[in-house]
Amino acid sequence: MTVNFTHSLLTSYWLKTGLCGLALVLLYLFRLGIVLARLMPAQPLLAAAIAGPLLIDISLYASFKSLDFGLVLLLIPLWAPAAEKLRQKPEEYSIPADFQ
């Protein structure tokens, strides 16, 4: 009996959903990559700690089907707004009107 399978997220989605599904997954992963790239200057250690497992799960191993991959995907947009606040210069912070 011949069993064909794939461990990569990209090839798995390509085989299961076709080119349209693969394009949607690539778009989603591209957007997450942009968020990680914007997170890198403010929090380089955090961005590298998230990017490593993300790249491994996407390309090498079939763990994209597990809970930890979902949590990594959740952490990227969760921590991005906090990192954006850290990138702001002090003069860009808004002071409430009642404190002026």
Wavefront OBJ file of the C-alpha trace (Angstrom):
o trace
v 0.000 0.000 0.000
v 1.348 3.411 -0.943
v 0.654 6.247 1.460
v 1.317 9.782 0.297
v 1.466 12.542 2.860
v 3.189 15.844 3.469
v 4.498 17.534 6.584
v 4.690 21.116 5.360
v 1.873 23.560 6.007
v 2.147 24.994 2.515
v 2.062 21.691 0.644
v -0.667 20.377 2.916
v -2.914 23.341 2.199
v -2.051 23.164 -1.484
v -3.149 19.519 -1.645
v -6.270 20.018 0.493
v -7.583 23.357 -0.756
v -5.935 23.936 -4.109
v -4.287 27.084 -5.341
v -6.991 29.384 -3.953
v -6.554 28.011 -0.442
v -2.790 28.159 -0.757
v -2.994 31.791 -1.870
v -5.167 32.664 1.151
v -2.776 30.915 3.550
v 0.199 32.675 1.974
v -1.573 36.022 2.274
v -2.322 35.372 5.947
v 1.253 34.280 6.666
v 2.608 37.286 4.754
v 0.531 39.632 6.914
v 1.836 37.916 10.051
v 5.363 38.280 8.693
v 4.820 42.021 8.285
v 3.614 42.248 11.876
v 6.699 40.333 13.046
v 8.980 42.583 11.012
v 7.411 45.644 12.637
v 7.793 44.012 16.051
v 11.521 43.369 15.490
v 12.893 46.888 16.246
v 10.912 47.284 19.475
v 11.176 43.731 20.818
v 13.861 41.790 18.893
v 14.078 38.893 21.349
v 10.317 38.399 21.420
v 10.051 38.616 17.634
v 12.838 36.062 17.157
v 11.308 33.757 19.761
v 8.002 33.780 17.883
v 9.471 33.709 14.359
v 11.560 30.574 14.972
v 8.698 28.205 15.808
v 6.533 29.833 13.156
v 9.066 29.169 10.397
v 9.710 25.610 11.589
v 5.998 24.817 11.747
v 5.378 26.289 8.311
v 8.196 24.585 6.462
v 9.623 21.561 8.238
v 7.281 19.853 10.628
v 3.606 18.927 10.782
v 2.984 20.641 14.104
v 0.817 23.285 12.426
v -2.062 20.967 13.304
v -1.466 21.332 17.045
v -2.457 23.794 19.731
v 0.995 25.332 20.127
v 1.007 26.575 16.534
v -2.372 28.201 17.099
v -1.026 29.904 20.200
v 1.997 31.193 18.272
v -0.368 32.587 15.635
v -2.358 34.241 18.413
v 0.690 35.816 20.066
v 1.800 37.692 16.955
v -1.213 40.027 16.614
v -1.671 40.100 20.392
v 1.724 41.662 21.124
v 1.958 43.854 18.034
v -0.054 46.836 19.426
v 2.074 46.924 22.582
v 5.231 46.993 20.483
v 3.836 49.852 18.395
v 3.365 51.888 21.568
v 6.987 51.234 22.500
v 8.159 52.535 19.106
v 6.450 55.900 19.597
v 8.544 58.851 20.638
v 7.607 60.522 23.937
v 6.369 63.666 22.162
v 3.875 61.540 20.205
v 2.082 60.422 23.348
v -1.195 62.200 23.838
v -1.807 63.957 27.146
v -5.396 63.910 28.384
v -7.089 67.337 28.367
v -7.843 67.298 32.104
v -4.096 67.053 32.925
v -3.109 70.148 30.944
l 1 2 3 4 5 6 7 8 9 10 11 12 13 14 15 16 17 18 19 20 21 22 23 24 25 26 27 28 29 30 31 32 33 34 35 36 37 38 39 40 41 42 43 44 45 46 47 48 49 50 51 52 53 54 55 56 57 58 59 60 61 62 63 64 65 66 67 68 69 70 71 72 73 74 75 76 77 78 79 80 81 82 83 84 85 86 87 88 89 90 91 92 93 94 95 96 97 98 99 100
